[in-house]
Amino acid sequence: MEAPRIIAALVRVLRDVGTAEELAQDALVAALEQWPRDGVPDKPGAWLMTTARNRAIDRIRHRVLVEKKHEAISHDLDDVYDEQEARMFAALDDDIGDDLLRLVFTACHPVLSPEAQVALTLRLLGGLSTDEIARAFLLPEATIAQRIVRAKRALADPAVVYEVPRGEDLQARLAAVLRVVYLVFNEGYAATAGGDWMRPALCDEALRLGRVLAGLMPLESEVHGLVALMELQASRASARTAADGTPILLLEQDRSRWDRLLIQRGLAALATAERLGGAAGPYALQAALAACHARAARPEDTDWNRIHALYQVLLRQTPSPVIELNRAVALSMAQGPAAALEVVDRLKDDPALSGYHLLPSVRGDLLSKLGRHDEAAAEFHRAAAMTRNDRERDLLNERATAAEKLIARPGTGQGSE
């Protein structure tokens, strides 16, 4: 959790993303070596920052010597070092005023493609692995690895100036920044891999960045739309898992455990986005979808027809097989599983979803509702084999087992439900 902050501070001084990440990793390695022996310091974050800072100063000192700046060494060396340290910890004097947010905008430099901007920022800000980023993009891991390497190489070019964008340049990078924050939140809300269903710290960090960004750009409707979406989604966090960490699906959640304060904040942010004329923006539309659930006191009170209509609008604006899959889920709730299965079956051969575990998961759910339990079990098993998240795999295997038990029961064959 400290790594992004350290990298952000070092990038501001060193103007080199790759070197900053390397020095931050060095500090973490030093902690692994020293803390078991000496004990964890009272302020581990400050210890890591100091260690990284000292290594940065050593790197600067080495660079000065290599470049043979004899005059600076003989007359002003201490001042040079002091200036570097002062720049690292001085209060910021530009429009952003937050190191992590500054790092996001810096990594979204126009010399990088939009895809590289997002991949690099996810790596630096969220600490996501290459595999996690690849799954977020539904792309091969090797492709994402190449993007990150090339992005660091491009930013290391001396011609690239590390600066906080302003005016029109700031606006131009906003779309990439919003996408980054959203993907970080998504990884926290539904962890790609590991033993936890959620990574709450990532959700908290994305929410914090979103709120800071909304304060920085109060007239940008999509910023408020994104904040609304994250607030409303985060409101369900405590109800999404049982005490032992087992996932709880949306329609089975205890809605009294939903955070009413976060819901109020989310609805207020959505109202702001709509007031600013951004009701049709992609984030505001997704927030409106989440609001339909937040406003329903019980699952049966959910306005699925409105949700389906909102997905249709969203699909027209940003065509995506994932959005189409989500529309199918809403269609199943509004019009029944048979209509939805037709939509899902058309997605089976979409190459973008070939490794997407939620496709067979949704199909299994629809088949189960139609009484086709043997096919449903096979789909749940297929989805379980695809996911990297241990909790989700267990849930899918349980659903497969439940479907298999129904196959042999009288009156539960195909078409009986």
N, C-alpha and C positions, 0 to 999 in steps of 0.2 A: 504493500500500500504506500510505502514511502518512496519507492523507486520513481514514480512519475514526477513527484515534487522535486526530487534531487536532479533528475534529468532536466526538468524545466529550468531550474536555477542555473545549471551548468551550461545549457544551450544559450542562455542569455549572455553569458560571459565568453564562452569558447567559440560560439557561432559554428558549431560542428555537432550535428545530431549523433553521428556514429561515435565520436570521442566521448560525448556526454553520457551516452548509454554504456559505453565501456567503463568509464570511471564510476558510474553508479553501481555497475556489477562488481567492480573491484571493492567498493565499500561494503557491499553485501557479503562478498567472500570473506573480507576481513572480519565482519561480524560473526560469521559462522566459525571462524578460527578462534576468535578471542572471547566471545561471550560464554561458551561452555567452560572456559578456563577461569575467566575473571568475573563472570556474572553479567546479567543483562543490566545495562545502565538505566538510571532513573528515567532518562529521556532518550529512548532509543532512536527516535527520529532525528533529534539534534546530534546525537553521536554519529549517525550515518551521514548527515549533512556535513558535519565538520570533517569527517574522514574523506568524503568525496571532495570537499573544498580544498583540503590540503593536497590531495593528489592532483587536483586541477592546478594549484599553484606550482607544484613540482613540474607539471607538464608545461606550464607557461615559462617557468624558469629554464627548462631544457630547450624550449623553442627559442627563447631569447639567446641562449648560449650558442645554439646551432646556427642561428642567423648572424651571430657575431656582432650583436649590437653593443660594441664596446663602450660607446659613449653612455648609453643608457645604463650599462652595467656599472660603470665607474662612478657615475654621478647621481643617477636617479633610480637605481634598482629597487630600493625599498619603497620609493614612491610608486613605482610601477606595480609592485606586488600589492601595496595598500589600495591602489586604485582598483585593481582587479577584485580584491575582496570587497571593497566598498560597493562596486557595481553589482556584486552578487547578492548583497543583503540590503542595499539601499531601497527606500520606498520607490515604487515605480511612478514615473511622471507622465505616462501616456494614458490613452483612453481605456485600456483594459484593466490594469491594476490587479491582475491575478495570474500568477506564474503558469498554472496549469492551463488556464484558458489561453494565455499567450502562446503556450506550446502548441495548442490545437491550431491556432491561426497560423503560426509559423510553419507547422508541418503541412498545412494546406497551401503551400506556396504555388504560385501559378506555373512554375517550371515543371511541376509534377502533373501527371494526369489525374483526373478526379478519383479514379480507382486507387492509384498509388497514394494519394493524399489520405484517403480513408484508411487504407491498410496500414500505413506508417503511423498515423495518429492512434489507431487502435492498439498498435504494438507499444507505443511509447506511453500513452495515457492510461489505457486500461490494463496494460501488462498481459494482454491476451497472447496466447501462443499462436504460431503460424497456423496450426491445425484448426484452432478455434476460429480464427479470422476466415480461413478457407471455407469452413462450414457456414459461417454467417453469409458469405458471398455465394455459396453453392458452387464453388470452383475448386479445382485440384490444389492440393497443398503446395505443389511445386510452383504453380503460377503465382500464388501469393508470396512465396519466398522470393521469387525473382523480382516482384514488384517492390518489396521492402528493400532488397539490396540495391536495386537501381535508384530508388528514391533517396536513400542515404548517400549514394554516390553523387546524385544530382545536387543535393543540398550541400555537399562538401566542395563544390566548385567555388573557387574564390570570387567568381563574378556574382554569386548569389548573396544578396545582402539580407542579413537577419534583422528584420524590423517588424514592428506591429503595423499591419495595414491600416490605412485611414481612408475616409471618404468612399469613393466608388470602389476602390480595391477591397475595402473591408466588406462591402456589400457583395462583391463578386465571390468572395470566399465563404459567405454565410451558408450557402446550400451544403457545401462539403462539411462545414463545422456541425451543422444540425444533424447531418447523416451520421457523423462520427459519434456524437453524443447519444443518438438514438440506438446505434448498434451496441455501444457500451452498456446502455440500460438493458437492452434485450439479452445480452450475454449474462447479466446479473439476474434478470427475471427468469430466464430458463437456461441454465448452464448447459453448454454444449457437451461437456464431458465431466468425469469425476464422480464422486460419491454424493454430492449435494444437488438437490433439485434446483436450488437458487444460490446465487452469490450476492447476498444483500449489500456488501460493501460497494460493489460495482453500481448497483441501483442508486445507492446513496450518493456516490460520486457523480453519476450522470445527472441526478436531480440537482445537486449543488451547482454543477456547471450550467445547467439549464436555467436555474434561477438567477445566477450571476449574469448570464447572457441576456435574460429578460430585463434585468435592471440596466444593463448597458445599452440595449437597443429596444426601448419601451414601445416604439411605434411599429415594430416588425411583427405582423400578425402571426407568421409561421413560428416565430420563437415562442410566442404564447401558446400556439397550438401544440407544439412539442412539449412544453412544460405541462399543459393540461393533460396530454396523453400519459406522460410519465407519472404525474400525481395520481391520476385515476387508476392506472395499472398498479402502482405501488400500494394503493389503499387496500388491495386484497392480499398483500404479502403474508400476513400472520395467519390467514385462513387457508393458504395454499398447501400447507403441510401439516401432518399430524405430529404429535409429540415426539414420535420416533423418526421423523423426517420423511415419512411416506407421503407421496404427492396426493393432493385432493383436487379432483377436477372441478371446474367452475360451477357446474350445476349441482354439485354435492357439497359445496362449501357452506359453512355457517356464516351467513351474511351479517350476523351481529358482531362478528369479529373484524369486519371491514372497518378501516380507519375513517371515521366520519370527517375528521379534520382534513385529511388528504383529499377526500371526495369534495368537500367544500372548496378547497383550494383549486382543485382541478376544474370544477364547474365554473369557478370565477375566472380562471385563466382562459377557459373555452369561451366564456362570454366576452372577454377582452379581445380575443382573436376575432370573434364574429363582429364585434363593434368596430374593429379596425378594417373590416371588409375582407377578412380571410377565411370565411366559413367554408369555402370550397378548396382551401389548401390541403395537401395530402395529410399533414399532421393534424390539422383541425378536424378533418373528416374522420381520421382514426380516433381522435379524442371524442368525437360525437358518438362513434360506435361504443367506446368504453363507457360513455355517459349513459347509454341505454341500459347497460348492466347495472351501473351505479345507482340509477334511479329506481330500479326494480327491487322492491322489498323482498320478493320471493322469486325463485326461478320462473314460475309460471306467469309472473307479471311482466316478463321481458317482452318488449315489442320487437319480435323477430322480423316482422314485415318491414319495419323501419330499418333494422340492421341490414337486411338483405338489400333494401333500396340504397342505403349508404354505400354498401360494397359495390353495387353497380356503378355508382358515380365515381368511386375511387378507382375502379377497374378501367373506366373510360379515360381517366386522367393519367394513371400510371399502370399500364397493362403489365401484368405479372402472373405467372402460373400459381404463385403462392397466394396472391390475393384471390384468384379464381377458386383455389381450394377452400379458402376461408369463406368465400361467398357460398360455396356448396354446403358448408356446414350450416350457415344461416338459412339456406334454402330448405335443408332437411328439417329444420325446426319450424319453418313457416309453412311448408307445403308437403312435407313427408320425405322419408328416406329414398323412395324410388326415384323421385325427380332429381334428387341430389346425386344419386349413384350414377345417373347418366352423365352428369357433369364431370364427376370424378373419373369415370372410365375414359373420358376423352383426354384426361391428363396423364394417363398411364404411360404413354410413349413420349412424353415431353422430356427431352434430354436434361433440362435444367432441374428436373425433379427425380432423376434416376437414383440419386443417393439420399433423397429427402425422406426421412423416416415417417414424417407426418402424413404422407400420401397413403401408404398402406394402413397406417393407424386410422385415418378417417374412413378409408374404404372398409376396414374391418368393423368399425362402429356401425356403418350403414348396413352392411351385410348382416350383422347381428340383429339389428332392429327389424330386418326383413325376414328373420328366421333362417337365414342361410348360414348356420353356425359352423359348418365344416369349412366353408370358404373364409368365414370371419376369423376362425382360429389360425388358419394359414397366413392371413394378412397380418394378424397381431404378432405372430412369430417372426414374420419377415421384418416388420417394423422394429421389433426387439433386437434383431440381428444388426440393424442399421445404426441404432442410436449408440452414442458414446457415453451417455449419462447412465450411471448405475441404477439410480432411483427410477428413472423412466423405463429402463429395461425391465426391472422387476415388475413395474405396473403393467407393462404390455404383456409380459409372460403370464401374469395373473389373469389378465383379460382373455388371453388365449386358452388358458386352462378352464376358465369359466365357460367359454364357448364350447370347448370340447365336451364338458359335462352335459351340456344341453343337447348335444347331437343324439345321444342314446335315449333321451327321455321321450315318452309318447307325446305326440301333439306338439313337438317342437321342431319338426322337420322344416324343410324349405317351404317358404310361403305360408307358414302357419301363423305368423304374427303380422 
